[in-house]
Amino acid sequence: MKLRRLTALAAAGAVTALAVAAASLGQAKAAPSNTALPSISGSARDGSLLTTSNGSWTGNPTSYAYQWLRCDSQGGSCAAISGATSKTYTVQTGDVGSRLRSQVTATNATGSGSAQSRPTGTVEATGSAPKNTSSPTISGTPQQGSTLTVNPGGWSGTPSPKFSYQWQACTGTGGGCNNISGATNATYVLQQSDVSHTVRVVVTATNNKGTSTATTAETDLIAPAKAAQGGAAITVAQVSLPNRLTIDGVKFSPTPATDREPITARFHVSDTRGFSISGALVYVLGLPYGWTYKAPEQPTDSTGWVTIQIHPTRNMPLRTGDLVMFVRARKPGDNLLAGVSTRRLVQEPIR
């Protein structure tokens, strides 16, 4: 009886062993089948590193292969990303606005099976385009021959922007600005052609997210290297405090004065920057009072000069001495003794 039981148990064990072996053999012969999808870890942002898991598989895979996919904003219409066949993937700028999936292919001796991860969130851009936060400025003396330097001002933006510059010459009354050929450095040496103009700089900031520009304020009028009497003038309307008018040129004909003949007096008006000034009103009064007739106030011409005829009276002595003249130059509309006006005493010898 006992022998029969042992024989029966042995037969049952053999059957069980054969069943397990058969199941294992069947499993070994099946290609891998996915039981849990691959998953992606990492941030869906430009420049971030993503990593995919393999997921879970039946069939005892012996190897895995990877392909990253770029999908539309809904996670569909996916296409393989060329060269993206590693377990990790660095998000590219071209992925911004899309969603990504990983596709894992598991392989054993029998065959292969593939599964895709769920899509990431929409890929976001990293960084930002440049934005001006404080205006660029120009430093230096606005005078022919001087070197001006531009400070680009303050900027936001990631990565930090790089700067380029374009200097412009503008009309003396503001605006009407045009590029100065070749003036693209952070410094600029003022030329004779800049005199009586203003200049400004257009600053361009660029990074891989975009480009933005900002413009400096215009400088003061560019003054000549030194006073250039008879040269091109600016209008007196372009002179304002703290600049002042100056009477820097005086000529008489004849000199000395004789026989109470009319005296031709010429006066040149500039300002404290060295500009010749047109349109300045010049007034002349002979001293002592009564030696000359009153002459009307007259404006300077386009070169800064004015010519005034001075007529002596019978009171001017015909002897050795001097006719003293009070000369005033002023800006129309200014108070006679204020604003940018100037005064000077000059002398004409009498022989």
VEXMAR-846177 format. One record per residue: residue in one letter; x, y, z of N, C-alpha, C, CB in turn. Coordinates in steps of 0.05 Angstrom, whole numbers, padded with zeros to 5 digits, always signed. Glycine has a CB too. Example, Ala and Ser with C-alpha at 12.3 -4.5 7.8 and 13.67 -1.06 7.14 Angstrom:
% residues 2
a+00264-00114+00156+00246-00090+00156+00264-00066+00156+00226-00089+00181;s+00257-00045+00142+00273-00021+00143+00258+00001+00157+00282-00012+00114;
% end
This chain:
% residues 351
m+00017-00024+00000+00000+00000+00000+00017+00025+00000-00019+00000+00024;k+00037+00025+00017+00055+00047+00019+00071+00050-00007+00075+00043+00042;l+00078+00029-00020+00093+00030-00045+00076+00043-00066+00102+00002-00053;r+00050+00037-00067+00032+00048-00087+00031+00079-00083+00004+00036-00085;r+00030+00087-00058+00028+00117-00053+00053+00130-00063+00024+00123-00023;l+00076+00119-00058+00101+00131-00067+00102+00132-00097+00125+00115-00056;t+00093+00111-00110+00093+00111-00139+00075+00132-00150+00084+00083-00150;a+00052+00136-00138+00032+00156-00147+00044+00184-00143+00006+00154-00132;l+00057+00189-00120+00069+00216-00115+00091+00222-00135+00080+00218-00087;a+00107+00202-00142+00128+00206-00161+00117+00212-00188+00146+00180-00163;a+00096+00199-00196+00084+00204-00222+00072+00232-00223+00062+00183-00228;a+00060+00241-00201+00048+00268-00200+00070+00289-00202+00031+00273-00175;g+00092+00284-00188+00114+00304-00189+00126+00306-00217+00137+00296-00169;a+00128+00283-00230+00139+00283-00257+00121+00300-00275+00142+00255-00268;v+00094+00296-00272+00075+00311-00289+00078+00340-00284+00046+00302-00283;t+00080+00349-00258+00083+00377-00251+00109+00388-00263+00083+00381-00221;a+00130+00374-00260+00156+00383-00271+00154+00386-00301+00178+00363-00264;l+00141+00367-00314+00138+00369-00343+00121+00394-00351+00125+00344-00354;a+00101+00400-00334+00084+00423-00340+00099+00449-00337+00059+00423-00321;v+00115+00451-00316+00131+00475-00311+00151+00478-00334+00145+00474-00284;a+00164+00456-00341+00184+00458-00363+00171+00466-00389+00197+00430-00366;a+00147+00455-00394+00133+00462-00418+00125+00492-00419+00108+00445-00422;a+00116+00502-00395+00109+00530-00394+00133+00548-00398+00096+00537-00366;s+00155+00540-00386+00180+00556-00389+00189+00555-00418+00202+00545-00371;l+00187+00532-00431+00195+00530-00459+00177+00548-00476+00193+00501-00468;g+00150+00548-00470+00132+00565-00485+00138+00594-00482+00103+00559-00478;q+00145+00602-00456+00151+00630-00451+00176+00638-00466+00154+00635-00421;a+00196+00621-00466+00221+00627-00479+00217+00631-00509+00242+00605-00474;k+00198+00617-00520+00194+00619-00549+00178+00643-00557+00181+00594-00558;a+00165+00659-00537+00148+00682-00543+00165+00707-00544+00126+00685-00522;a+00159+00726-00563+00172+00752-00565+00164+00769-00541+00165+00767-00591;p+00180+00788-00533+00173+00805-00510+00147+00820-00514+00196+00826-00504;s+00131+00822-00492+00106+00836-00492+00105+00856-00469+00082+00817-00491;n+00098+00881-00474+00099+00902-00454+00076+00898-00434+00098+00929-00467;t+00082+00901-00409+00062+00899-00388+00059+00925-00372+00068+00876-00369;a+00079+00943-00374+00078+00970-00361+00094+00989-00379+00090+00969-00332;l+00082+01010-00387+00094+01029-00407+00120+01041-00397+00074+01051-00414;p+00138+01048-00415+00162+01063-00407+00152+01090-00396+00181+01067-00431;s+00169+01102-00380+00162+01129-00369+00186+01147-00372+00153+01127-00339;i+00181+01174-00374+00202+01194-00378+00205+01211-00353+00195+01212-00403;s+00230+01214-00345+00236+01232-00323+00253+01255-00332+00251+01216-00300;g+00250+01278-00319+00264+01302-00328+00245+01325-00335+00283+01296-00352;s+00255+01349-00339+00238+01372-00344+00236+01377-00374+00250+01397-00330;a+00211+01381-00383+00206+01387-00411+00212+01416-00418+00177+01379-00419;r+00238+01423-00417+00247+01450-00423+00271+01449-00441+00254+01465-00396;d+00273+01469-00457+00296+01471-00476+00322+01468-00460+00296+01498-00491;g+00339+01449-00469+00365+01445-00456+00365+01425-00433+00374+01470-00445;s+00342+01415-00424+00340+01396-00403+00347+01368-00412+00313+01396-00389;l+00355+01350-00394+00362+01322-00400+00338+01305-00392+00388+01313-00386;l+00327+01289-00411+00306+01270-00405+00317+01242-00405+00283+01273-00426;t+00305+01225-00388+00313+01196-00387+00288+01179-00388+00330+01191-00360;t+00289+01158-00403+00267+01139-00405+00273+01114-00389+00260+01133-00435;s+00252+01103-00377+00255+01076-00365+00249+01055-00387+00235+01072-00340;n+00254+01030-00381+00248+01009-00401+00219+01000-00400+00266+00985-00397;g+00206+01005-00377+00180+00993-00374+00182+00964-00365+00163+00995-00399;s+00160+00949-00364+00160+00921-00357+00152+00904-00380+00141+00916-00332;w+00165+00880-00382+00161+00863-00405+00160+00833-00397+00184+00867-00426;t+00145+00818-00412+00147+00789-00410+00167+00780-00431+00119+00775-00415;g+00174+00754-00430+00192+00743-00450+00221+00746-00445+00186+00755-00477;n+00228+00756-00420+00256+00758-00413+00273+00772-00434+00267+00731-00406;p+00268+00797-00440+00284+00811-00461+00313+00810-00455+00275+00840-00464;t+00329+00808-00475+00358+00807-00472+00371+00834-00480+00370+00785-00489;s+00356+00851-00493+00366+00878-00500+00343+00897-00505+00384+00876-00526;y+00350+00923-00504+00331+00944-00508+00342+00965-00527+00323+00958-00481;a+00325+00976-00544+00333+00998-00562+00314+01021-00558+00333+00988-00592;y+00323+01046-00565+00308+01070-00558+00305+01088-00582+00321+01085-00535;q+00282+01101-00584+00278+01122-00604+00260+01144-00592+00265+01110-00630;w+00270+01169-00592+00254+01191-00582+00238+01203-00605+00273+01213-00570;l+00213+01210-00597+00194+01220-00617+00185+01248-00610+00169+01201-00618;r+00182+01265-00631+00171+01292-00628+00142+01292-00637+00188+01313-00644;c+00124+01301-00620+00095+01299-00626+00083+01327-00626+00081+01281-00605;d+00059+01330-00635+00046+01356-00635+00037+01363-00607+00021+01356-00654;s+00025+01387-00604+00018+01397-00578-00002+01380-00563+00008+01425-00580;q-00016+01362-00578-00035+01343-00566-00023+01316-00559-00059+01339-00584;g+00003+01313-00567+00016+01287-00562+00013+01268-00584+00006+01275-00536;g+00001+01276-00606-00003+01258-00629+00015+01266-00652-00032+01258-00638;s+00011+01253-00675+00027+01258-00700+00057+01257-00693+00019+01285-00712;c+00065+01236-00681+00093+01235-00672+00112+01226-00694+00096+01215-00648;a+00136+01237-00694+00156+01229-00714+00183+01226-00700+00158+01251-00737;a+00198+01207-00711+00224+01201-00699+00243+01225-00701+00237+01176-00712;i+00258+01230-00680+00278+01251-00680+00304+01239-00689+00281+01265-00651;s+00315+01249-00711+00339+01238-00722+00362+01237-00702+00348+01253-00747;g+00375+01213-00699+00398+01210-00681+00391+01208-00652+00415+01233-00685;a+00366+01210-00644+00358+01209-00616+00352+01180-00608+00334+01227-00610;t+00372+01164-00605+00369+01135-00601+00382+01125-00576+00380+01120-00625;s+00386+01142-00556+00398+01135-00531+00376+01134-00509+00420+01154-00522;k+00383+01124-00486+00364+01123-00464+00358+01151-00454+00374+01105-00442;t+00377+01170-00459+00373+01197-00451+00371+01215-00475+00397+01207-00432;y+00359+01239-00471+00356+01258-00494+00357+01286-00483+00329+01253-00509;t+00373+01303-00495+00374+01331-00488+00355+01347-00505+00403+01343-00491;v+00336+01360-00492+00315+01374-00506+00327+01397-00522+00294+01385-00486;q+00318+01400-00548+00329+01420-00566+00310+01443-00569+00334+01407-00593;t+00321+01466-00579+00304+01489-00584+00281+01483-00603+00321+01512-00595;g+00287+01465-00623+00266+01457-00642+00243+01442-00630+00279+01441-00663;d+00246+01433-00605+00225+01418-00592+00205+01436-00577+00236+01398-00572;v+00212+01462-00575+00195+01480-00560+00168+01482-00573+00208+01508-00559;g+00147+01478-00557+00119+01479-00567+00109+01451-00574+00118+01496-00591;s+00127+01431-00575+00119+01403-00581+00118+01387-00554+00138+01390-00601;r+00109+01362-00557+00111+01343-00534+00128+01319-00544+00082+01333-00525;l+00140+01305-00525+00159+01284-00531+00150+01257-00520+00187+01291-00521;r+00156+01236-00534+00152+01209-00525+00178+01193-00528+00129+01195-00540;s+00181+01172-00512+00203+01153-00517+00190+01127-00527+00220+01148-00491;q+00203+01114-00546+00195+01088-00556+00217+01068-00549+00189+01088-00586;v+00209+01047-00534+00228+01026-00525+00221+01000-00540+00227+01022-00494;t+00242+00989-00551+00239+00963-00565+00254+00942-00549+00249+00964-00595;a+00240+00921-00539+00252+00899-00524+00256+00875-00543+00235+00892-00499;t+00278+00862-00540+00285+00840-00559+00295+00816-00543+00307+00848-00579;n+00286+00791-00551+00297+00766-00542+00303+00748-00566+00278+00751-00521;a+00310+00723-00561+00318+00706-00583+00295+00701-00602+00328+00680-00572;t+00271+00704-00593+00248+00698-00610+00240+00722-00627+00225+00689-00593;g+00242+00746-00616+00233+00770-00631+00234+00795-00614+00205+00765-00641;s+00218+00815-00623+00219+00841-00610+00191+00852-00606+00235+00861-00627;g+00188+00870-00587+00163+00884-00582+00169+00913-00575+00147+00870-00560;s+00151+00931-00582+00155+00960-00577+00132+00972-00561+00159+00975-00604;a+00139+00993-00546+00119+01007-00531+00128+01036-00529+00114+00995-00503;q+00108+01054-00529+00114+01083-00526+00105+01093-00499+00101+01099-00549;s+00121+01112-00489+00114+01125-00464+00090+01144-00468+00138+01141-00452;r+00078+01153-00447+00059+01175-00449+00075+01201-00456+00043+01179-00423;p+00062+01221-00469+00077+01244-00477+00084+01262-00453+00061+01261-00497;t+00106+01276-00456+00113+01296-00436+00094+01320-00438+00143+01306-00440;g+00096+01339-00420+00082+01364-00423+00094+01379-00447+00084+01381-00397;t+00081+01401-00454+00091+01417-00477+00118+01428-00469+00071+01440-00483;v+00137+01425-00488+00165+01435-00482+00165+01465-00481+00184+01424-00504;e+00177+01476-00460+00179+01505-00457+00207+01515-00463+00171+01513-00428;a+00208+01540-00471+00234+01552-00477+00248+01559-00451+00231+01578-00494;t+00275+01557-00451+00291+01565-00428+00304+01591-00435+00313+01543-00422;g+00303+01610-00416+00315+01636-00421+00295+01655-00433+00339+01634-00439;s+00305+01679-00441+00287+01699-00452+00302+01718-00470+00273+01715-00430;a+00288+01731-00489+00301+01750-00507+00309+01775-00492+00281+01757-00530;p+00329+01789-00502+00338+01814-00488+00316+01834-00486+00362+01826-00503;k+00317+01849-00463+00298+01871-00459+00313+01893-00444+00273+01862-00442;n+00311+01918-00455+00325+01940-00443+00312+01949-00417+00327+01964-00463;t+00329+01952-00396+00318+01960-00370+00328+01987-00362+00327+01940-00349;s+00349+01997-00373+00358+02025-00369+00372+02035-00394+00377+02027-00344;s+00366+02059-00402+00374+02069-00428+00404+02071-00431+00362+02097-00433;p+00414+02065-00455+00443+02069-00461+00450+02099-00460+00451+02057-00488;t+00475+02105-00455+00483+02133-00453+00509+02137-00468+00486+02141-00423;i+00515+02163-00474+00540+02171-00487+00556+02188-00468+00534+02185-00514;s+00582+02183-00465+00599+02200-00449+00621+02212-00467+00611+02184-00426;g+00631+02235-00459+00652+02248-00475+00644+02277-00481+00658+02233-00500;t+00663+02292-00491+00658+02320-00498+00648+02323-00526+00684+02337-00494;p+00625+02336-00531+00615+02338-00558+00629+02360-00574+00584+02345-00557;q+00654+02354-00582+00670+02373-00597+00687+02358-00617+00688+02390-00577;q+00690+02370-00640+00706+02358-00661+00733+02348-00651+00710+02378-00684;g+00740+02323-00657+00765+02311-00648+00763+02296-00623+00785+02333-00645;s+00742+02300-00607+00738+02285-00582+00728+02257-00587+00719+02300-00564;t+00734+02239-00568+00724+02211-00570+00700+02208-00552+00746+02191-00562;l+00678+02198-00564+00654+02192-00549+00653+02162-00544+00629+02202-00564;t+00641+02154-00521+00639+02126-00514+00610+02120-00507+00658+02119-00491;v+00600+02098-00516+00572+02090-00510+00573+02069-00488+00558+02079-00535;n+00555+02072-00468+00549+02052-00448+00523+02038-00456+00547+02064-00419;p+00523+02011-00460+00499+01998-00471+00474+02000-00453+00505+01970-00476;g+00478+02008-00428+00454+02010-00410+00449+01983-00397+00430+02019-00425;g+00426+01980-00385+00419+01955-00371+00401+01938-00388+00406+01961-00344;w+00405+01911-00386+00389+01893-00402+00383+01867-00386+00404+01885-00429;s+00359+01857-00390+00352+01830-00380+00354+01811-00404+00324+01829-00367;g+00351+01785-00399+00352+01765-00420+00372+01743-00413+00361+01778-00446;t+00364+01718-00419+00381+01695-00414+00382+01678-00439+00369+01678-00390;p+00406+01671-00448+00432+01679-00437+00438+01709-00440+00455+01662-00449;s+00459+01718-00426+00466+01747-00428+00470+01755-00457+00491+01753-00411;p+00459+01778-00465+00461+01786-00493+00489+01797-00500+00440+01807-00499;k+00495+01797-00526+00518+01810-00536+00509+01835-00551+00534+01791-00556;f+00527+01855-00552+00518+01881-00562+00533+01889-00588+00523+01902-00541;s+00519+01903-00605+00531+01916-00628+00520+01945-00629+00523+01901-00655;y+00535+01962-00644+00530+01991-00642+00529+02003-00670+00550+02005-00625;q+00512+02024-00673+00512+02040-00697+00508+02069-00689+00489+02031-00716;w+00529+02085-00695+00528+02114-00690+00513+02128-00712+00557+02126-00687;q+00498+02148-00704+00482+02163-00724+00486+02193-00720+00452+02156-00721;a+00486+02208-00742+00487+02237-00741+00459+02247-00746+00507+02248-00763;c+00451+02268-00730+00424+02279-00731+00425+02309-00737+00409+02273-00704;t+00403+02319-00746+00402+02348-00751+00405+02363-00725+00376+02356-00765;g+00415+02388-00727+00420+02403-00703+00395+02409-00687+00433+02428-00710;t+00372+02408-00699+00347+02414-00685+00333+02389-00675+00328+02429-00704;g+00346+02366-00677+00335+02341-00667+00322+02324-00689+00316+02346-00645;g+00325+02298-00687+00314+02280-00707+00330+02280-00733+00285+02287-00713;g+00318+02268-00754+00332+02266-00780+00358+02252-00778+00336+02294-00791;c+00359+02230-00763+00384+02215-00758+00390+02195-00780+00383+02201-00731;n+00415+02194-00788+00424+02174-00808+00450+02161-00799+00429+02188-00836;n+00453+02135-00807+00477+02120-00799+00502+02134-00809+00475+02092-00809;i+00523+02133-00792+00550+02143-00799+00565+02118-00809+00565+02157-00775;s+00573+02118-00834+00586+02095-00847+00610+02086-00831+00594+02101-00876;g+00612+02060-00824+00635+02049-00810+00636+02054-00781+00659+02059-00822;a+00617+02070-00770+00618+02077-00741+00602+02056-00725+00606+02106-00736;t+00614+02033-00720+00600+02011-00708+00615+02001-00683+00597+01989-00727;n+00633+02016-00672+00647+02009-00647+00634+02022-00623+00677+02016-00649;a+00644+02015-00600+00633+02027-00575+00644+02055-00572+00641+02010-00551;t+00664+02063-00587+00675+02090-00586+00674+02103-00614+00704+02091-00576;y+00673+02130-00615+00672+02144-00640+00686+02171-00637+00643+02148-00649;v+00704+02177-00656+00718+02202-00656+00703+02222-00673+00748+02199-00666;l+00695+02244-00662+00678+02264-00676+00694+02277-00699+00668+02285-00657;q+00681+02279-00722+00694+02289-00746+00684+02318-00752+00688+02271-00770;q+00698+02331-00770+00690+02358-00778+00661+02358-00789+00709+02369-00799;s+00654+02336-00803+00627+02334-00815+00605+02332-00794+00626+02310-00833;d+00613+02326-00769+00593+02324-00747+00587+02351-00734+00603+02305-00726;v+00604+02371-00740+00601+02397-00727+00574+02409-00733+00623+02416-00736;s+00561+02420-00713+00534+02432-00714+00512+02411-00717+00532+02452-00736;h+00519+02386-00715+00499+02364-00714+00499+02353-00685+00505+02342-00735;t+00480+02335-00680+00481+02319-00656+00486+02290-00665+00455+02321-00639;v+00495+02273-00646+00498+02244-00652+00484+02228-00631+00529+02237-00654;r+00478+02204-00639+00466+02185-00621+00475+02157-00629+00435+02186-00620;v+00469+02136-00612+00477+02109-00618+00453+02090-00615+00499+02100-00599;v+00449+02073-00635+00430+02051-00633+00445+02026-00623+00416+02046-00661;v+00436+02016-00600+00448+01993-00588+00431+01969-00593+00452+01997-00557;t+00442+01948-00604+00428+01923-00610+00438+01901-00592+00431+01915-00640;a+00420+01889-00577+00426+01866-00559+00415+01841-00571+00415+01872-00530;t+00432+01819-00571+00424+01794-00584+00432+01770-00566+00437+01792-00612;n+00414+01751-00563+00421+01725-00553+00405+01704-00570+00414+01722-00522;n+00407+01679-00562+00394+01658-00579+00364+01658-00577+00405+01631-00572;k+00353+01676-00561+00324+01678-00558+00312+01702-00574+00316+01681-00529;g+00330+01719-00583+00319+01742-00598+00337+01766-00599+00292+01750-00587;t+00328+01788-00609+00343+01813-00613+00325+01836-00605+00352+01816-00642;s+00337+01856-00592+00323+01880-00585+00342+01904-00587+00312+01878-00556;t+00331+01928-00591+00347+01952-00594+00338+01973-00575+00345+01962-00623;a+00356+01991-00569+00351+02015-00553+00369+02037-00563+00356+02010-00522;t+00360+02062-00561+00375+02084-00573+00381+02105-00551+00359+02097-00595;t+00405+02116-00552+00413+02136-00533+00398+02163-00539+00443+02141-00533;a+00399+02181-00520+00390+02208-00527+00412+02221-00545+00386+02225-00500;e+00403+02241-00559+00423+02256-00576+00441+02273-00558+00408+02274-00597;t+00466+02275-00567+00485+02293-00553+00477+02322-00557+00514+02288-00563;d+00491+02340-00543+00490+02368-00550+00501+02372-00578+00505+02385-00529;l+00498+02395-00589+00510+02401-00615+00540+02397-00614+00503+02430-00624;i+00550+02385-00635+00579+02381-00636+00593+02407-00643+00586+02359-00657;a+00610+02416-00625+00624+02442-00629+00649+02438-00647+00632+02454-00602;p+00657+02459-00660+00682+02457-00675+00706+02455-00657+00685+02482-00694;a+00728+02447-00668+00752+02443-00652+00761+02470-00640+00776+02432-00669;k+00756+02492-00654+00760+02519-00643+00742+02538-00659+00790+02527-00646;a+00739+02562-00648+00721+02581-00662+00730+02585-00691+00721+02608-00647;a+00711+02583-00709+00717+02585-00737+00701+02609-00749+00710+02559-00753;q+00711+02633-00744+00697+02657-00753+00694+02656-00784+00712+02682-00744;g+00669+02662-00792+00663+02661-00821+00655+02634-00831+00687+02671-00836;g+00657+02613-00814+00649+02587-00823+00619+02583-00820+00663+02565-00807;a+00609+02560-00826+00581+02554-00824+00571+02559-00795+00574+02526-00833;a+00548+02571-00793+00538+02579-00766+00513+02563-00759+00532+02609-00765;i+00507+02562-00733+00481+02551-00724+00464+02575-00717+00485+02532-00700;t+00438+02571-00715+00420+02593-00708+00421+02599-00679+00392+02587-00717;v+00415+02624-00672+00415+02632-00644+00394+02617-00629+00410+02662-00642;a+00373+02607-00643+00352+02591-00629+00364+02565-00617+00330+02584-00648;q+00387+02557-00627+00400+02532-00617+00419+02537-00593+00414+02518-00639;v+00419+02562-00583+00436+02569-00561+00418+02572-00536+00452+02595-00566;s+00424+02558-00515+00409+02561-00490+00429+02557-00467+00386+02541-00489;l+00421+02567-00444+00437+02564-00420+00442+02535-00414+00424+02578-00396;p+00466+02528-00405+00487+02546-00394+00505+02558-00415+00504+02530-00375;n+00501+02553-00441+00517+02565-00462+00509+02595-00464+00514+02551-00489;r+00529+02611-00472+00524+02640-00475+00535+02649-00501+00537+02655-00451;l+00526+02673-00510+00537+02686-00533+00563+02700-00526+00517+02706-00546;t+00581+02702-00546+00606+02717-00542+00610+02735-00567+00630+02699-00537;i+00620+02759-00563+00628+02776-00586+00658+02772-00588+00621+02807-00581;d+00666+02756-00608+00694+02748-00609+00709+02758-00633+00696+02718-00609;g+00696+02776-00648+00710+02787-00672+00701+02816-00676+00704+02771-00697;v+00720+02835-00679+00714+02863-00683+00732+02874-00705+00718+02879-00656;k+00720+02888-00724+00735+02901-00746+00723+02929-00751+00735+02884-00772;f+00741+02949-00755+00731+02976-00762+00744+02985-00788+00738+02996-00740;s+00729+03001-00803+00740+03013-00827+00726+03040-00831+00735+02994-00852;p+00742+03062-00834+00771+03062-00831+00780+03060-00802+00783+03088-00844;t+00804+03054-00798+00816+03055-00771+00844+03065-00773+00815+03026-00758;p+00850+03087-00759+00832+03101-00740+00811+03117-00755+00849+03120-00722;a+00791+03127-00739+00770+03144-00750+00781+03172-00754+00745+03145-00732;t+00773+03185-00777+00782+03212-00782+00759+03228-00794+00806+03212-00802;d+00759+03255-00790+00741+03274-00803+00712+03267-00800+00748+03274-00832;r+00705+03254-00779+00676+03247-00773+00663+03233-00797+00661+03273-00767;e+00678+03217-00812+00667+03201-00833+00653+03177-00821+00689+03192-00853;p+00633+03165-00835+00620+03141-00824+00640+03119-00819+00598+03131-00844;i+00636+03104-00799+00653+03082-00791+00638+03056-00797+00662+03083-00761;t+00650+03038-00812+00638+03011-00817+00649+02993-00795+00645+03000-00846;a+00631+02983-00779+00639+02965-00757+00628+02937-00763+00628+02975-00729;r+00645+02918-00759+00637+02889-00763+00643+02874-00737+00652+02876-00787;f+00622+02859-00729+00625+02843-00705+00618+02814-00710+00606+02855-00682;h+00633+02796-00698+00627+02767-00701+00617+02757-00675+00653+02752-00711;v+00596+02741-00676+00584+02729-00652+00586+02699-00653+00554+02738-00649;s+00596+02687-00632+00597+02658-00629+00584+02651-00602+00626+02646-00632;d+00585+02626-00595+00576+02619-00568+00599+02606-00553+00551+02601-00568;t+00594+02600-00528+00616+02589-00511+00626+02562-00520+00607+02588-00482;r+00612+02549-00538+00621+02523-00549+00639+02527-00574+00598+02506-00557;g+00639+02552-00585+00655+02557-00608+00640+02559-00634+00676+02537-00611;f+00613+02556-00633+00597+02559-00658+00595+02588-00666+00570+02546-00653;s+00597+02593-00692+00588+02618-00703+00557+02618-00701+00598+02622-00733;i+00546+02642-00695+00517+02644-00690+00504+02663-00710+00512+02653-00661;s+00484+02652-00724+00468+02670-00742+00443+02678-00727+00462+02655-00769;g+00433+02702-00735+00407+02711-00724+00409+02724-00697+00389+02688-00722;a+00434+02727-00686+00436+02741-00660+00433+02771-00665+00464+02735-00647;l+00419+02785-00649+00414+02814-00652+00436+02830-00638+00386+02822-00640;v+00449+02847-00654+00472+02862-00644+00465+02892-00643+00497+02857-00662;y+00472+02904-00621+00466+02932-00616+00492+02946-00609+00444+02936-00594;v+00496+02970-00620+00521+02985-00614+00513+03013-00605+00539+02987-00640;l+00527+03022-00583+00522+03049-00573+00550+03062-00568+00506+03048-00546;g+00554+03086-00581+00579+03100-00578+00580+03115-00551+00583+03119-00600;l+00604+03116-00540+00608+03130-00514+00632+03148-00518+00613+03109-00491;p+00631+03172-00506+00609+03183-00490+00584+03187-00507+00617+03210-00478;y+00561+03188-00493+00535+03193-00507+00537+03219-00523+00512+03194-00486;g+00525+03218-00546+00524+03242-00563+00547+03243-00583+00525+03265-00546;w+00567+03226-00582+00588+03226-00602+00580+03213-00628+00613+03213-00591;t+00560+03194-00627+00550+03180-00651+00520+03179-00650+00562+03152-00653;y+00509+03177-00674+00480+03173-00676+00473+03144-00669+00470+03179-00705;k+00449+03140-00660+00440+03113-00652+00437+03096-00677+00414+03115-00636;a+00448+03072-00677+00446+03054-00700+00426+03032-00692+00474+03041-00707;p+00409+03023-00711+00389+03002-00705+00402+02975-00699+00369+03000-00729;e+00390+02960-00682+00398+02933-00676+00395+02916-00701+00381+02921-00652;q+00416+02899-00707+00415+02883-00732+00424+02854-00726+00434+02896-00753;p+00414+02835-00742+00420+02807-00737+00447+02799-00751+00398+02789-00747;t+00460+02780-00740+00484+02768-00753+00475+02751-00777+00500+02751-00733;d+00493+02749-00796+00487+02734-00820+00493+02704-00817+00502+02746-00844;s+00493+02690-00840+00496+02661-00839+00524+02652-00831+00489+02649-00865;t+00543+02671-00829+00570+02665-00820+00576+02675-00792+00590+02676-00840;g+00556+02688-00780+00560+02699-00753+00569+02728-00752+00580+02682-00738;w+00572+02741-00775+00581+02768-00776+00557+02787-00780+00601+02772-00798;v+00560+02812-00770+00541+02833-00775+00557+02858-00781+00522+02837-00750;t+00546+02874-00800+00559+02900-00807+00540+02922-00800+00565+02900-00838;i+00551+02941-00784+00535+02964-00775+00549+02990-00782+00530+02962-00744;q+00535+03008-00794+00546+03035-00800+00542+03053-00776+00532+03047-00825;i+00564+03065-00767+00564+03083-00744+00570+03111-00755+00585+03074-00723;h+00552+03129-00749+00555+03157-00759+00561+03176-00736+00528+03166-00773;p+00586+03188-00737+00593+03207-00716+00576+03232-00717+00623+03214-00718;t+00572+03244-00695+00559+03270-00694+00580+03292-00693+00539+03273-00669;r+00571+03317-00694+00590+03339-00692+00603+03341-00665+00576+03365-00699;n+00592+03325-00646+00604+03326-00619+00629+03309-00616+00583+03316-00599;m+00634+03291-00636+00658+03274-00634+00682+03291-00640+00657+03249-00653;p+00701+03294-00622+00724+03311-00626+00743+03301-00648+00740+03314-00600;l+00755+03320-00662+00775+03313-00682+00802+03316-00669+00773+03332-00707;r+00808+03297-00653+00834+03297-00639+00842+03269-00632+00832+03314-00613;t+00866+03266-00622+00875+03240-00614+00859+03231-00590+00905+03241-00607;g+00849+03206-00592+00832+03195-00571+00819+03169-00581+00810+03215-00562;d+00799+03161-00567+00785+03136-00574+00755+03139-00572+00795+03113-00555;l+00741+03127-00591+00712+03125-00589+00706+03098-00577+00699+03128-00617;v+00695+03098-00553+00688+03073-00539+00660+03065-00548+00689+03077-00508;m+00656+03039-00553+00630+03029-00562+00621+03006-00543+00631+03020-00591;f+00596+03008-00534+00583+02987-00520+00569+02969-00540+00563+02998-00498;v+00576+02943-00541+00565+02925-00560+00550+02903-00545+00588+02912-00579;r+00526+02897-00553+00510+02876-00541+00500+02857-00562+00487+02888-00524;a+00501+02831-00556+00490+02810-00573+00469+02795-00557+00512+02791-00586;r+00446+02790-00568+00425+02776-00553+00409+02758-00571+00407+02796-00539;k+00394+02741-00557+00376+02722-00571+00348+02735-00572+00375+02695-00556;p+00336+02736-00596+00309+02749-00597+00290+02737-00577+00297+02746-00626;g+00276+02754-00563+00257+02745-00543+00268+02744-00515+00247+02718-00550;d+00295+02744-00512+00308+02744-00486+00306+02772-00474+00337+02735-00487;n+00307+02773-00448+00310+02798-00434+00336+02811-00443+00309+02795-00403;l+00336+02838-00445+00360+02852-00455+00385+02847-00439+00355+02882-00456;l+00382+02841-00413+00405+02838-00396+00406+02810-00384+00405+02858-00374;a+00391+02791-00396+00390+02764-00384+00392+02744-00407+00365+02760-00368;g+00384+02719-00401+00385+02698-00421+00414+02692-00429+00369+02706-00445;v+00419+02689-00455+00445+02681-00465+00460+02706-00475+00443+02660-00487;s+00450+02729-00470+00462+02754-00481+00490+02758-00471+00444+02778-00476;t+00505+02775-00485+00532+02782-00477+00537+02812-00483+00554+02764-00491;r+00556+02824-00470+00562+02852-00474+00592+02855-00474+00550+02870-00452;r+00601+02876-00489+00630+02880-00491+00635+02910-00497+00642+02862-00513;l+00656+02921-00487+00665+02948-00494+00689+02945-00513+00673+02964-00469;v+00687+02960-00536+00709+02961-00555+00717+02990-00561+00700+02946-00582;q+00740+02993-00574+00750+03021-00579+00758+03024-00607+00773+03027-00560;e+00752+03048-00618+00761+03056-00645+00778+03081-00641+00737+03060-00665;p+00804+03080-00649+00820+03104-00645+00811+03127-00663+00850+03097-00650;i+00814+03151-00653+00807+03175-00668+00834+03190-00673+00786+03193-00653;r+00839+03197-00698+00864+03211-00705+00858+03235-00723+00884+03192-00719;
% end
